[in-house]
Amino acid sequence: MASVLVAGLMISGTVRAQDVEHGREVYRKWCAPCHAPGPEHHPGTEALAAKYKGGKPAALEERTDLTVEFTKQMVRNGVSIMPFFRKTEISDADLDALAAFLAKGR
C-alpha cells in the first residue's frame, strides 16, 4: 500500500517531505556505508569517482541525475561489485522512498 502511495505521489509530481525523509533514513542505513561523500572507507564513492573522473559527483547524495527508475534498477539488480538487495532487505516501500530521496522529488 505504501509503495502505491509513493508511486502515485511520484506520478503526480508531489512527494511528501516525510516520504523523502524516510528515504534519507533508508539511504543512511543501506547506501551511505559505501556511497557517502569522501573517499575514505566509501568504496562505492571511490569506484564512481574513478568511473566519472570528475564529470559527475561520485557521492550519490550530490547527484542530480538519478531517476527513480535508475535507482530501483541498481538496487534490485546490483551492478559490478555492488550487490543486489532483496525485498526482505529493502522493501518495495523503502525502495520507493529511497528512490524519491535520491531523485530529489523529480
Biotite code that builds the C-alpha atoms (Angstrom):
import biotite.structure as struc

atoms = struc.array([
    struc.Atom([0.000, 0.000, 0.000], chain_id="A", res_id=1, res_name="MET", atom_name="CA", element="C"),
    struc.Atom([2.778, 2.442, 0.903], chain_id="A", res_id=2, res_name="ALA", atom_name="CA", element="C"),
    struc.Atom([4.614, 1.759, -2.360], chain_id="A", res_id=3, res_name="SER", atom_name="CA", element="C"),
    struc.Atom([1.429, 2.510, -4.295], chain_id="A", res_id=4, res_name="VAL", atom_name="CA", element="C"),
    struc.Atom([1.068, 5.768, -2.381], chain_id="A", res_id=5, res_name="LEU", atom_name="CA", element="C"),
    struc.Atom([4.639, 6.850, -3.070], chain_id="A", res_id=6, res_name="VAL", atom_name="CA", element="C"),
    struc.Atom([4.370, 5.779, -6.723], chain_id="A", res_id=7, res_name="ALA", atom_name="CA", element="C"),
    struc.Atom([1.180, 7.809, -7.044], chain_id="A", res_id=8, res_name="GLY", atom_name="CA", element="C"),
    struc.Atom([2.862, 10.799, -5.482], chain_id="A", res_id=9, res_name="LEU", atom_name="CA", element="C"),
    struc.Atom([5.799, 10.447, -7.873], chain_id="A", res_id=10, res_name="MET", atom_name="CA", element="C"),
    struc.Atom([3.476, 10.334, -10.880], chain_id="A", res_id=11, res_name="ILE", atom_name="CA", element="C"),
    struc.Atom([1.565, 13.381, -9.720], chain_id="A", res_id=12, res_name="SER", atom_name="CA", element="C"),
    struc.Atom([4.847, 15.227, -9.214], chain_id="A", res_id=13, res_name="GLY", atom_name="CA", element="C"),
    struc.Atom([4.327, 15.699, -5.494], chain_id="A", res_id=14, res_name="THR", atom_name="CA", element="C"),
    struc.Atom([6.453, 13.904, -2.956], chain_id="A", res_id=15, res_name="VAL", atom_name="CA", element="C"),
    struc.Atom([5.686, 14.426, 0.697], chain_id="A", res_id=16, res_name="ARG", atom_name="CA", element="C"),
    struc.Atom([8.541, 15.560, 2.899], chain_id="A", res_id=17, res_name="ALA", atom_name="CA", element="C"),
    struc.Atom([8.022, 12.578, 5.203], chain_id="A", res_id=18, res_name="GLN", atom_name="CA", element="C"),
    struc.Atom([8.499, 10.185, 2.250], chain_id="A", res_id=19, res_name="ASP", atom_name="CA", element="C"),
    struc.Atom([11.769, 11.874, 1.318], chain_id="A", res_id=20, res_name="VAL", atom_name="CA", element="C"),
    struc.Atom([12.892, 11.867, 4.955], chain_id="A", res_id=21, res_name="GLU", atom_name="CA", element="C"),
    struc.Atom([12.127, 8.144, 5.179], chain_id="A", res_id=22, res_name="HIS", atom_name="CA", element="C"),
    struc.Atom([14.192, 7.706, 2.007], chain_id="A", res_id=23, res_name="GLY", atom_name="CA", element="C"),
    struc.Atom([17.069, 9.551, 3.670], chain_id="A", res_id=24, res_name="ARG", atom_name="CA", element="C"),
    struc.Atom([16.901, 7.083, 6.571], chain_id="A", res_id=25, res_name="GLU", atom_name="CA", element="C"),
    struc.Atom([16.931, 4.118, 4.167], chain_id="A", res_id=26, res_name="VAL", atom_name="CA", element="C"),
    struc.Atom([19.904, 5.701, 2.373], chain_id="A", res_id=27, res_name="TYR", atom_name="CA", element="C"),
    struc.Atom([21.817, 6.166, 5.641], chain_id="A", res_id=28, res_name="ARG", atom_name="CA", element="C"),
    struc.Atom([21.270, 2.540, 6.632], chain_id="A", res_id=29, res_name="LYS", atom_name="CA", element="C"),
    struc.Atom([21.852, 0.743, 3.336], chain_id="A", res_id=30, res_name="TRP", atom_name="CA", element="C"),
    struc.Atom([23.713, 3.065, 0.964], chain_id="A", res_id=31, res_name="CYS", atom_name="CA", element="C"),
    struc.Atom([25.841, 5.542, 2.927], chain_id="A", res_id=32, res_name="ALA", atom_name="CA", element="C"),
    struc.Atom([28.366, 2.960, 4.142], chain_id="A", res_id=33, res_name="PRO", atom_name="CA", element="C"),
    struc.Atom([29.555, 2.625, 0.514], chain_id="A", res_id=34, res_name="CYS", atom_name="CA", element="C"),
    struc.Atom([28.259, 5.782, -1.186], chain_id="A", res_id=35, res_name="HIS", atom_name="CA", element="C"),
    struc.Atom([28.634, 8.661, 1.287], chain_id="A", res_id=36, res_name="ALA", atom_name="CA", element="C"),
    struc.Atom([30.773, 11.701, 0.394], chain_id="A", res_id=37, res_name="PRO", atom_name="CA", element="C"),
    struc.Atom([34.508, 11.362, 0.843], chain_id="A", res_id=38, res_name="GLY", atom_name="CA", element="C"),
    struc.Atom([36.680, 8.562, -0.470], chain_id="A", res_id=39, res_name="PRO", atom_name="CA", element="C"),
    struc.Atom([37.781, 7.278, 2.931], chain_id="A", res_id=40, res_name="GLU", atom_name="CA", element="C"),
    struc.Atom([36.092, 3.926, 3.544], chain_id="A", res_id=41, res_name="HIS", atom_name="CA", element="C"),
    struc.Atom([33.409, 4.535, 0.921], chain_id="A", res_id=42, res_name="HIS", atom_name="CA", element="C"),
    struc.Atom([34.205, 2.051, -1.843], chain_id="A", res_id=43, res_name="PRO", atom_name="CA", element="C"),
    struc.Atom([31.132, 2.959, -3.918], chain_id="A", res_id=44, res_name="GLY", atom_name="CA", element="C"),
    struc.Atom([32.118, 6.615, -3.918], chain_id="A", res_id=45, res_name="THR", atom_name="CA", element="C"),
    struc.Atom([35.695, 5.700, -4.818], chain_id="A", res_id=46, res_name="GLU", atom_name="CA", element="C"),
    struc.Atom([34.514, 3.498, -7.702], chain_id="A", res_id=47, res_name="ALA", atom_name="CA", element="C"),
    struc.Atom([32.210, 6.197, -9.070], chain_id="A", res_id=48, res_name="LEU", atom_name="CA", element="C"),
    struc.Atom([34.950, 8.831, -8.747], chain_id="A", res_id=49, res_name="ALA", atom_name="CA", element="C"),
    struc.Atom([37.223, 6.632, -10.870], chain_id="A", res_id=50, res_name="ALA", atom_name="CA", element="C"),
    struc.Atom([34.433, 5.976, -13.367], chain_id="A", res_id=51, res_name="LYS", atom_name="CA", element="C"),
    struc.Atom([33.290, 9.580, -13.815], chain_id="A", res_id=52, res_name="TYR", atom_name="CA", element="C"),
    struc.Atom([36.703, 11.283, -13.435], chain_id="A", res_id=53, res_name="LYS", atom_name="CA", element="C"),
    struc.Atom([35.067, 14.478, -12.173], chain_id="A", res_id=54, res_name="GLY", atom_name="CA", element="C"),
    struc.Atom([32.348, 14.521, -14.842], chain_id="A", res_id=55, res_name="GLY", atom_name="CA", element="C"),
    struc.Atom([29.669, 13.740, -12.239], chain_id="A", res_id=56, res_name="LYS", atom_name="CA", element="C"),
    struc.Atom([29.705, 13.836, -8.456], chain_id="A", res_id=57, res_name="PRO", atom_name="CA", element="C"),
    struc.Atom([30.813, 10.492, -7.040], chain_id="A", res_id=58, res_name="ALA", atom_name="CA", element="C"),
    struc.Atom([28.685, 10.694, -3.871], chain_id="A", res_id=59, res_name="ALA", atom_name="CA", element="C"),
    struc.Atom([25.090, 9.690, -4.558], chain_id="A", res_id=60, res_name="LEU", atom_name="CA", element="C"),
    struc.Atom([23.661, 12.421, -2.318], chain_id="A", res_id=61, res_name="GLU", atom_name="CA", element="C"),
    struc.Atom([25.308, 15.048, -4.520], chain_id="A", res_id=62, res_name="GLU", atom_name="CA", element="C"),
    struc.Atom([23.959, 13.719, -7.816], chain_id="A", res_id=63, res_name="ARG", atom_name="CA", element="C"),
    struc.Atom([21.134, 15.492, -9.643], chain_id="A", res_id=64, res_name="THR", atom_name="CA", element="C"),
    struc.Atom([20.728, 12.975, -12.461], chain_id="A", res_id=65, res_name="ASP", atom_name="CA", element="C"),
    struc.Atom([19.448, 9.949, -10.538], chain_id="A", res_id=66, res_name="LEU", atom_name="CA", element="C"),
    struc.Atom([15.943, 8.947, -11.555], chain_id="A", res_id=67, res_name="THR", atom_name="CA", element="C"),
    struc.Atom([13.530, 6.812, -9.586], chain_id="A", res_id=68, res_name="VAL", atom_name="CA", element="C"),
    struc.Atom([13.699, 4.077, -12.228], chain_id="A", res_id=69, res_name="GLU", atom_name="CA", element="C"),
    struc.Atom([17.516, 4.036, -12.334], chain_id="A", res_id=70, res_name="PHE", atom_name="CA", element="C"),
    struc.Atom([17.834, 3.794, -8.551], chain_id="A", res_id=71, res_name="THR", atom_name="CA", element="C"),
    struc.Atom([15.333, 0.944, -8.367], chain_id="A", res_id=72, res_name="LYS", atom_name="CA", element="C"),
    struc.Atom([17.136, -0.933, -11.143], chain_id="A", res_id=73, res_name="GLN", atom_name="CA", element="C"),
    struc.Atom([20.530, -0.622, -9.438], chain_id="A", res_id=74, res_name="MET", atom_name="CA", element="C"),
    struc.Atom([19.214, -1.588, -6.002], chain_id="A", res_id=75, res_name="VAL", atom_name="CA", element="C"),
    struc.Atom([17.288, -4.643, -7.171], chain_id="A", res_id=76, res_name="ARG", atom_name="CA", element="C"),
    struc.Atom([19.851, -5.909, -9.705], chain_id="A", res_id=77, res_name="ASN", atom_name="CA", element="C"),
    struc.Atom([23.197, -4.609, -8.463], chain_id="A", res_id=78, res_name="GLY", atom_name="CA", element="C"),
    struc.Atom([25.996, -3.548, -10.783], chain_id="A", res_id=79, res_name="VAL", atom_name="CA", element="C"),
    struc.Atom([29.662, -4.507, -10.954], chain_id="A", res_id=80, res_name="SER", atom_name="CA", element="C"),
    struc.Atom([30.727, -5.169, -7.346], chain_id="A", res_id=81, res_name="ILE", atom_name="CA", element="C"),
    struc.Atom([27.581, -3.603, -5.848], chain_id="A", res_id=82, res_name="MET", atom_name="CA", element="C"),
    struc.Atom([25.301, -6.386, -4.640], chain_id="A", res_id=83, res_name="PRO", atom_name="CA", element="C"),
    struc.Atom([21.590, -6.529, -5.328], chain_id="A", res_id=84, res_name="PHE", atom_name="CA", element="C"),
    struc.Atom([19.215, -6.057, -2.401], chain_id="A", res_id=85, res_name="PHE", atom_name="CA", element="C"),
    struc.Atom([16.260, -8.373, -1.851], chain_id="A", res_id=86, res_name="ARG", atom_name="CA", element="C"),
    struc.Atom([12.794, -7.219, -0.840], chain_id="A", res_id=87, res_name="LYS", atom_name="CA", element="C"),
    struc.Atom([13.469, -8.798, 2.554], chain_id="A", res_id=88, res_name="THR", atom_name="CA", element="C"),
    struc.Atom([16.335, -6.313, 2.992], chain_id="A", res_id=89, res_name="GLU", atom_name="CA", element="C"),
    struc.Atom([14.913, -3.189, 1.341], chain_id="A", res_id=90, res_name="ILE", atom_name="CA", element="C"),
    struc.Atom([11.147, -3.467, 0.991], chain_id="A", res_id=91, res_name="SER", atom_name="CA", element="C"),
    struc.Atom([9.359, -2.044, -2.035], chain_id="A", res_id=92, res_name="ASP", atom_name="CA", element="C"),
    struc.Atom([8.036, 0.812, 0.119], chain_id="A", res_id=93, res_name="ALA", atom_name="CA", element="C"),
    struc.Atom([11.532, 1.558, 1.421], chain_id="A", res_id=94, res_name="ASP", atom_name="CA", element="C"),
    struc.Atom([12.911, 1.424, -2.123], chain_id="A", res_id=95, res_name="LEU", atom_name="CA", element="C"),
    struc.Atom([10.230, 3.853, -3.316], chain_id="A", res_id=96, res_name="ASP", atom_name="CA", element="C"),
    struc.Atom([11.206, 6.261, -0.537], chain_id="A", res_id=97, res_name="ALA", atom_name="CA", element="C"),
    struc.Atom([14.937, 5.804, -1.234], chain_id="A", res_id=98, res_name="LEU", atom_name="CA", element="C"),
    struc.Atom([14.430, 6.427, -4.944], chain_id="A", res_id=99, res_name="ALA", atom_name="CA", element="C"),
    struc.Atom([12.375, 9.562, -4.185], chain_id="A", res_id=100, res_name="ALA", atom_name="CA", element="C"),
    struc.Atom([15.130, 10.832, -1.873], chain_id="A", res_id=101, res_name="PHE", atom_name="CA", element="C"),
    struc.Atom([17.884, 10.306, -4.452], chain_id="A", res_id=102, res_name="LEU", atom_name="CA", element="C"),
    struc.Atom([15.733, 11.732, -7.261], chain_id="A", res_id=103, res_name="ALA", atom_name="CA", element="C"),
    struc.Atom([15.160, 14.792, -5.059], chain_id="A", res_id=104, res_name="LYS", atom_name="CA", element="C"),
    struc.Atom([11.438, 14.716, -5.721], chain_id="A", res_id=105, res_name="GLY", atom_name="CA", element="C"),
    struc.Atom([11.764, 14.704, -9.512], chain_id="A", res_id=106, res_name="ARG", atom_name="CA", element="C"),
])
